Amino acid sequence: ATGRKDWRTPFLVVSAPTMVVALLMLLTTEDPPRGASEAALHSLHKEGGAYQEVVGWSKVRQLLRSPSNILIIAQGLPGCLPWGMILTFMNDYLAQDKGLGIRAATMVLIA
């Protein structure tokens, strides 16, 4: 299908400038050294050293021992699934099963 109602057109319109900007950024910018903005590591970087710590499973286990982190994860996980379902499938449900037009169903979700 071609023309105004082709579903691929918005993806091309957004992706083309994004790829140009990504290439421009790749060619004109440089990543700062890891940890360079951390006040505690300024002396290490001044001496020519580099921050080498890598987060591994032992560090993850240590973080999961904190009740605060467990609480944050426990309250966040159940909230992700319903919002994902609502934003993904509600528009189709309202348009196909409840007879709303696609624009009206989208407006229900946006409003």
MODELLER restraints for C-alpha pairs under 7 A, 6 or more apart:
rsr = mdl.restraints
at = mdl.atoms
rsr.add(forms.Gaussian(group=physical.xy_distance, feature=features.Distance(at['CA:34:A'], at['CA:51:A']), mean=6.02, stdev=0.5))
rsr.add(forms.Gaussian(group=physical.xy_distance, feature=features.Distance(at['CA:35:A'], at['CA:41:A']), mean=6.55, stdev=0.5))
rsr.add(forms.Gaussian(group=physical.xy_distance, feature=features.Distance(at['CA:35:A'], at['CA:51:A']), mean=6.11, stdev=0.5))
rsr.add(forms.Gaussian(group=physical.xy_distance, feature=features.Distance(at['CA:36:A'], at['CA:42:A']), mean=6.69, stdev=0.5))
rsr.add(forms.Gaussian(group=physical.xy_distance, feature=features.Distance(at['CA:36:A'], at['CA:45:A']), mean=6.83, stdev=0.5))
rsr.add(forms.Gaussian(group=physical.xy_distance, feature=features.Distance(at['CA:44:A'], at['CA:50:A']), mean=6.77, stdev=0.5))
rsr.add(forms.Gaussian(group=physical.xy_distance, feature=features.Distance(at['CA:63:A'], at['CA:69:A']), mean=6.92, stdev=0.5))
rsr.add(forms.Gaussian(group=physical.xy_distance, feature=features.Distance(at['CA:64:A'], at['CA:70:A']), mean=6.08, stdev=0.5))
rsr.add(forms.Gaussian(group=physical.xy_distance, feature=features.Distance(at['CA:91:A'], at['CA:105:A']), mean=5.37, stdev=0.5))
rsr.add(forms.Gaussian(group=physical.xy_distance, feature=features.Distance(at['CA:91:A'], at['CA:106:A']), mean=5.96, stdev=0.5))
rsr.add(forms.Gaussian(group=physical.xy_distance, feature=features.Distance(at['CA:94:A'], at['CA:100:A']), mean=5.72, stdev=0.5))
rsr.add(forms.Gaussian(group=physical.xy_distance, feature=features.Distance(at['CA:94:A'], at['CA:105:A']), mean=5.58, stdev=0.5))
rsr.add(forms.Gaussian(group=physical.xy_distance, feature=features.Distance(at['CA:95:A'], at['CA:101:A']), mean=5.27, stdev=0.5))
rsr.add(forms.Gaussian(group=physical.xy_distance, feature=features.Distance(at['CA:95:A'], at['CA:102:A']), mean=5.39, stdev=0.5))
rsr.add(forms.Gaussian(group=physical.xy_distance, feature=features.Distance(at['CA:95:A'], at['CA:105:A']), mean=5.74, stdev=0.5))
